[in-house]
Amino acid sequence: MTVTVSRPEGAQQALPLDVEAIRADFPILSRTVRDGKRLVYLDSGATSQKPRQVLDAERWFYENINAAPHRGAHQLAEEATGAYEAARATIGAFIGAPEREIVFTRNSTEAINLVAYALSNAVTAKESELRTYAVGQGDEIVVTEMEHHANLLPWQQLCERTGATLRWLGLTDDGRLDLADLTTVVNERTKLVAVTQQSNILGTINPLGEIIARAHEVGALVLVDGAQSVPHSPIDVAELGADFLVFSGHKMLGPTGVGVLWGRYDVLDKLPPFLTGGSMIEVVRMEGSTFAAPPQRFEAGVPMTAQVIGLAAAVEYLQALGMDKVEAHEHALTGYALDKLAEIPGVTVIGPPDTVARGGAISFTVDGIHPHDVGQVLDDLGIAVRVGHHCAWPVVRRYGVPATTRATFYVHSGYDDIDALADGIRAAQKFFGPV
């Protein structure tokens, strides 16, 4: 199916990316849904669709060099190892990191758990160096009220395991972090601050510089959840200044089942492993074992090789588009969407009302209609959005709503998608009638 994308009347600027050309790279976007309707995919914040280049990269691995990396002396094993490590270098360069600081995990959630378990495992580590970042009673972990459950529950559990205390920074009424108490919440007892760079529900882009500076001032580590930022904007870990960054492949055009933990090497080298077994060892004896250096220390078992190679292909696709253009594209779409939603009576955006320090995730409510019902009407029209609490239950509680409807954009999104969303919301209001 050929899709023609035109600039609608009232749009303030032409989009930086060629949406029509990009859509042609995504096989799934050529299908129809709900009795022949065009698929309007506005759920990239949950999982992104995959361009043909990523699908081909995974298929190439299985058809040509399928073998376990770092195992075996035969040619396939050697080629698999080479492709796997080349992908590590590609993905590291994407965020300005050396390859030895890139650890592959299943997703952002596992990457965060890796760090959380390493901090509690440090308490009983035999080597004194691996006890450097041990967390125990009297220590504190700091998060924010806007975190995805993946960057909240692991720290709650860490505190339960170790006797540490969990503290958090709250939210303002307009969806921003409230930093008024930053210097008291982040203090000399703080061992780690975990904060999202961009909220998956509010779209808020957080002022990390101030938070990271305060954390390092008191000697705390900083973990940044980049699941919603790395896919959408240029990121350089040297400029970021944090100690850890996590992100997921499936949210950035890559395969499911692969994520990334970046960590400063001097920190990774002082952490004990999360999972143990094959590949992550140095020497194994019946009396005890020693561990390999990072990143292998944190990659036990046969890795998700095809997925890693697919993620490298996704990175190359994004680099070819230009991350500056990706960011500008979504900024334009976000501004247009906010304007379109503001024209509809009864629609309330939960989060920042403008594009200042804001990404392309817009959550909203419609007066008198439950968000799940809004989502159902939109789905009947071929429009895929997310409904619910978006794995950020404390946020919906903070703003006194049962749930929200959320639209998220990506490189294949166009003004026509947002027009369809606005028309769909009006259709929902018409269907359910006045309250």
ABEGO torsion letter per residue (X at the ends): XBBBBBBBBGBABBBABBAAAAAAABAAAABBBGGGBBBBBAAAAABBBBBAAAAAAAAAAAAAABBBBGBEABAAAAAAAAAAAAAAAAAAAAAGBBAAABBBBABAAAAAAAAAAAAAAAAABABAAAAAABBBBGBBBBBBAABBAAAAAAAAAAAAAAGBBBBBBBBBAAGBBBAAAAAAABBAABABBBBBABBAAAGBBBBAAAAAAAAAAAGBBBBBBAAAAAAABBBBAAAAGBABBBBBAAAAGBBBGBBBBBBBAAAAAABBBABBEBGABABBBAAEBBBBBOAAAABBEBBBAAAAAAAAAAAAAAAAAEAAAAAAAAAAAAAAAAAAAAABBGBBBBEBABABGBBBBBBBBBBGBBAAAAAAAAAAAGBBBBBEAGGBAAAAAAAGBABBBBBBBBAABBAAAAAAAAAAAAAAAAAAEBX
